[in-house]
Amino acid sequence: MIQALKNLFGIGPKVNFNELIGQGAIIIDVRTKGEFQSGHIKGSINIPLDNLQNNLSKIKKDKCIVVCCASGMRSASAKSILKSRGFNEVHNGGGWMSLQNKIR
Protein backbone atom coordinates (compact mmCIF):
# COMPACT_ATOMS: atom_id res chain seq x y z
CA MET A 1 0.00 0.00 0.00
CA ILE A 2 2.71 2.49 0.95
CA GLN A 3 4.75 1.63 -2.16
CA ALA A 4 1.63 2.11 -4.30
CA LEU A 5 1.15 5.60 -2.85
CA LYS A 6 4.84 6.40 -3.36
CA ASN A 7 4.57 5.27 -6.99
CA LEU A 8 1.38 7.25 -7.57
CA PHE A 9 2.84 10.49 -6.25
CA GLY A 10 6.32 9.97 -7.65
CA ILE A 11 7.93 9.73 -4.22
CA GLY A 12 11.08 7.71 -4.29
CA PRO A 13 14.68 8.07 -5.35
CA LYS A 14 15.54 11.67 -6.17
CA VAL A 15 15.33 12.43 -9.87
CA ASN A 16 17.75 14.90 -11.40
CA PHE A 17 15.29 16.74 -13.64
CA ASN A 18 17.98 19.09 -14.92
CA GLU A 19 19.95 16.10 -16.16
CA LEU A 20 16.88 14.48 -17.74
CA ILE A 21 16.02 17.68 -19.63
CA GLY A 22 19.66 18.05 -20.69
CA GLN A 23 19.48 14.54 -22.13
CA GLY A 24 16.43 15.39 -24.23
CA ALA A 25 13.46 14.60 -21.98
CA ILE A 26 10.26 16.33 -23.01
CA ILE A 27 8.11 18.23 -20.53
CA ILE A 28 4.36 17.77 -20.83
CA ASP A 29 2.29 20.26 -18.86
CA VAL A 30 -1.13 18.73 -18.19
CA ARG A 31 -2.84 21.89 -16.92
CA THR A 32 -5.67 23.53 -18.86
CA LYS A 33 -4.88 25.72 -21.86
CA GLY A 34 -5.73 28.84 -19.85
CA GLU A 35 -3.44 27.83 -16.98
CA PHE A 36 -0.65 27.07 -19.44
CA GLN A 37 -1.07 30.43 -21.19
CA SER A 38 -0.74 32.26 -17.87
CA GLY A 39 2.76 30.83 -17.42
CA HIS A 40 4.73 27.70 -18.24
CA ILE A 41 8.20 26.22 -18.62
CA LYS A 42 9.85 27.31 -21.86
CA GLY A 43 9.78 24.45 -24.36
CA SER A 44 7.09 22.48 -22.53
CA ILE A 45 4.15 20.98 -24.41
CA ASN A 46 0.61 21.60 -23.21
CA ILE A 47 -1.65 18.56 -23.33
CA PRO A 48 -4.42 19.02 -20.72
CA LEU A 49 -5.03 15.92 -18.62
CA ASP A 50 -8.60 15.66 -19.95
CA ASN A 51 -7.20 15.39 -23.50
CA LEU A 52 -4.16 13.24 -22.77
CA GLN A 53 -5.59 9.87 -23.81
CA ASN A 54 -6.75 11.32 -27.15
CA ASN A 55 -3.29 12.74 -27.88
CA LEU A 56 -1.01 9.79 -27.07
CA SER A 57 -0.05 9.46 -30.74
CA LYS A 58 1.67 12.88 -30.51
CA ILE A 59 4.10 11.56 -27.88
CA LYS A 60 7.02 9.30 -28.73
CA LYS A 61 7.12 6.21 -26.52
CA ASP A 62 10.92 6.03 -26.65
CA LYS A 63 11.40 9.52 -25.19
CA CYS A 64 11.88 10.32 -21.53
CA ILE A 65 8.84 12.29 -20.36
CA VAL A 66 8.48 14.65 -17.42
CA VAL A 67 4.88 15.59 -16.61
CA CYS A 68 3.93 18.64 -14.57
CA CYS A 69 0.82 20.58 -13.54
CA ALA A 70 0.00 23.10 -10.83
CA SER A 71 0.57 20.98 -7.71
CA GLY A 72 1.55 17.46 -8.77
CA MET A 73 -1.86 15.81 -8.53
CA ARG A 74 -2.82 15.92 -12.21
CA SER A 75 0.74 15.06 -13.24
CA ALA A 76 0.56 11.98 -10.99
CA SER A 77 -2.57 10.93 -12.91
CA ALA A 78 -0.86 11.69 -16.22
CA LYS A 79 2.14 9.58 -15.25
CA SER A 80 -0.17 6.68 -14.39
CA ILE A 81 -2.01 7.00 -17.71
CA LEU A 82 1.20 7.13 -19.73
CA LYS A 83 2.78 4.19 -17.88
CA SER A 84 -0.38 2.11 -18.43
CA ARG A 85 -0.18 2.89 -22.17
CA GLY A 86 3.37 1.61 -22.55
CA PHE A 87 5.45 4.73 -21.99
CA ASN A 88 8.44 3.44 -20.06
CA GLU A 89 10.31 6.45 -18.77
CA VAL A 90 7.82 8.86 -17.22
CA HIS A 91 8.59 11.12 -14.25
CA ASN A 92 6.21 13.25 -12.21
CA GLY A 93 7.82 16.68 -12.08
CA GLY A 94 5.11 17.97 -9.75
CA GLY A 95 4.15 21.63 -9.90
CA TRP A 96 5.51 23.49 -12.91
CA MET A 97 6.94 26.39 -10.89
CA SER A 98 8.83 24.02 -8.62
CA LEU A 99 10.05 22.01 -11.61
CA GLN A 100 11.18 25.17 -13.37
CA ASN A 101 13.40 25.98 -10.38
CA LYS A 102 14.91 22.49 -10.50
CA ILE A 103 15.96 22.72 -14.15
CA ARG A 104 17.69 26.08 -14.16
Buried (B, 14 or more C-beta within 10 A) or exposed (E): EEEEEEBBBBEEEEBEBEEBBEEEBBBBBBBBEEBBEEEBBEEBBBBBBEEBEEEBEEBEEEEBBBBBBBBBBBBBBBBBBBBEEEBEBBBBBBBBEEBBEBBE
